[in-house]
């Protein structure tokens, strides 16, 4: 008997990429840069976002979409650091966010009242690498408590990222982690990768990170103005120190 193969994954990925194009166009027209923070579990990306919201909250209007497999714990932590809406996407087992979830999240974001969008992806260095969310750039968060060879063990993620945050550098005196070796491994995979060395716990390197974000906001605004775009309002309320949770199935 003959076997007929149905390429479901290819169709799902094609639909995701179509939605991602729409997200990117919408954000670009509004002059709102979006950063997709990706990492393995425990890298400290939630604390990095908490500190970012604290430092820039009086200067930038930031929207946050955070993904987790089963809880909204990270979203609750972030909501305590901002008076703006934090949206929690609970994937119910899926190992990544997808563009449909970001599209849905944008319905509750007033882009005309937003300067910057953060997407905190599910902690995983494999699945999220394959899913375009319409972001301006992927930012891979890589802590010094992980092995120096992580970039070559998970090359796709580091190759697709534009920026890398080497976090928890305050622990370097207590570890055998070779910082230069780790950066060399990363550059072996992606020679254009830009690094930020941070400790979200102590604040080391946060000034450079925040200055970079402010520069990106200014650049996005200028690009939108040059292209004839401008603030774009989406339906919904972007205010309030609230968490909006959405259940999502496997993408």
HELIX and SHEET records of a PDB file:
HELIX    1   1 UNK A    8  UNK A   30  1                                  23    
HELIX    2   2 UNK A   45  UNK A   56  1                                  12    
HELIX    3   3 UNK A   73  UNK A   79  1                                   7    
HELIX    4   4 UNK A   99  UNK A  106  1                                   8    
HELIX    5   5 UNK A  111  UNK A  113  5                                   3    
HELIX    6   6 UNK A  127  UNK A  130  5                                   4    
HELIX    7   7 UNK A  150  UNK A  153  1                                   4    
HELIX    8   8 UNK A  155  UNK A  160  1                                   6    
HELIX    9   9 UNK A  169  UNK A  174  5                                   6    
HELIX   10  10 UNK A  179  UNK A  189  1                                  11    
HELIX   11  11 UNK A  206  UNK A  226  1                                  21    
SHEET    1   A 8 UNK A 194  UNK A 197  0                                        
SHEET    2   A 8 UNK A 163  UNK A 167  1                                        
SHEET    3   A 8 UNK A 137  UNK A 143  1                                        
SHEET    4   A 8 UNK A  33  UNK A  39  1                                        
SHEET    5   A 8 UNK A 116  UNK A 120  1                                        
SHEET    6   A 8 UNK A  62  UNK A  68  1                                        
SHEET    7   A 8 UNK A  86  UNK A  90  1                                        
SHEET    8   A 8 UNK A 243  UNK A 247  1                                        
END                                                                             
